[in-house]
Amino acid sequence: MKRILVIIFIFTLAILIFADDKYSGETPLFSSYIAPYERSSYFVDEGYHLTYYDDCSPVKLENSVSGNILLGYKLGKMFAYKVDDYYVKPYITKSYPDSFVLEAEPFVGVKIKIEFAVYSSDSFIMNIEFEKSNSSELDIFIIYENTGQDVNAKLSGNNSFQISYKQKGKGKYFQQKTLKGFQNKRYGLFVADKSIYSYGGYQNLINDISTVVATDENILNGSLNNPLKTVVVDFVFKKSKDELKIYKKTVQEKDEKSLSSGINHLKKIKFDSIINFNEKILKNIPEIRFKNRFERLLYYGGIYLGRQQFLPAAGQFDYPYYVFSREPKWGWGHEGQVFHESLSMHTIALFDPILAIGSQRNFFKVQEKDGYLPYRVGGFFTRTFPVNGEKTTSAPYFSWTNLEIYKTARKSGIVSNKELIKYLRQSYEAGVKFTNYILKTRDKNHNGLLEWGGHTLLECVRDYLNAVFDLLGKKPDTLNQLEALDLSSMVVKEMKSLSEMAKILGKKEESLKWKRKADKMASLINRYMWDEKTGFYYHIHKRTMNFKTPTGILLKRREIIGFLPLWAGIASKRQAEILIKHLTDEKEFWRRFGIPTLSADDYYYDSQVLSCCRWNGPVWITWVYPVFKGVMDYGYKDIAEEILSKMEKAMIFQLRKNHRFWESYSPDYTKINSPKNYIWDTLISRMIYDMRIE
């Protein structure tokens, strides 16, 4: 009977997830929408963020490179443009990774329903339905604006207009100067299923639609004198009930002939088919007992974010691969995969282990004979960032991630046992080669502890405003002066993961070998990097083998990496108890919105998030997640619950305010300015799962 009740509960909860609900602008709903990788491509990749929550803004679909779509309405002589003008403010009733349904009442007696889907990475469809009890004509304005560059526009029929502009490649899509297949000239075609009543082009952005409409004549200026910043088209409706369908397609230069055929294809798409697609691909998301409704929205938002960042197999890859961010799109974030971003696969594996496995197999394919794995790999990029002749790799979360994907996939029942063993065997072989490469090249003084190599500031992840290496200098290879606590702890975890893999694969001797290697390095970490006086782990200098450099600079700075020995299982129970005291001290790491990267009592601590890449205080979930796992492993579940709660507070506040995820968060404040919608924020969903499933 108990089992039947549990099944009924899970089934009911699943229905509620996808049933209509009302998500106002004040709910923590993630509102960025990107085409699934199944309908995407690399070179033209347009997603949209929906702004429906800002009283001072119109309902807006924002794209960082190709321009925004805004909506406005007019009834008689009344305008509804900004959300604050509306009688009933917009709210969302359905939301999926690529689509939403929004409803509102811009005027008394006028109800609007918008169905929107980013059908592919170069196209969208939008259906606007309305009912009105007022006898006045209803105007619906579709506004295109481009804040990044000027555009040229022209009418291409009585129901369509075309735009063209030059989109910069460097800094937008990629860091290199050239990329085969990329064209920066873009053409966009907007087509409606109704005739345009009036149109206008404007050389500036407009603040309010009412300022450009001749109210006596009910028309726009009828001019498209290029170049422009804004194009407005007006559709007029007399019926009490009607709808307007809008289609948009974007292509690169030399592909203009495909615009019309692409639009014709979009016209055949039924919105319900898009909803059905989403429900099918998301049906395997594990259902859990959430703490509250906001946690549920955060859990699903994090999963949606993770899936959105995938692109289809292309170029050198046989499997779909991810980028850091598809909307907004920026050069560093739109190239390809890196190990520490691949921590996100711990979440992806929860509902799509096949996708996570494929992503890791992309790394297997580019691994070099000596075991080296490049810093970044994408369908069209392999980047190694050599310094002094040594290539840069990345923080070795490699075998740990592969093992966690295997365990999660096995639990899901989605992947066959035969395929799982094949993946585990591939993972083990790649992991052995990579770990041996690290042991050979990152222990140049052969003392059993490890130093970062290549471009150390990239390889160690914490690349800017770092308390320790800012003392040592800012050269790319600055950290190779240190026996690195973080790298050594990570490799202990890698070797333990390899030991566990070997055991599962029936390789008993190899399992024991990796365990002995891990124990030996763990012993060295405890011998040299644990400071009994302060009760914390630190880097040491490779020449002095203590916490001072040869010139007397003290390296004892309490950073979040000091807790990695919990995650790697290096600390004794007594050491763990001491570390937990530091972790839960409000003057150090126990801050309002999460675990900072540097202790708050350090003079270099700065909890403001003014830009990307700050490691002297801001909260980064990529480091909070391993700490959370370590705290759980040592049996401090109540502390882990509070770590999760702090991270949830930070993210939920931002989702309620601006409906986005962020690269990093302030531990003390709510105002932040870091890159938006970063893939690794999907880790919050894994943290929620790990806490709630047990």
Summary of the structure (lengths in Angstrom):
residues: 694
radius of gyration: 26.9
end to end distance: 20.8
largest distance: 87.4
contacts: 2464
relative contact order: 0.09
helix: 36%
strand: 22%
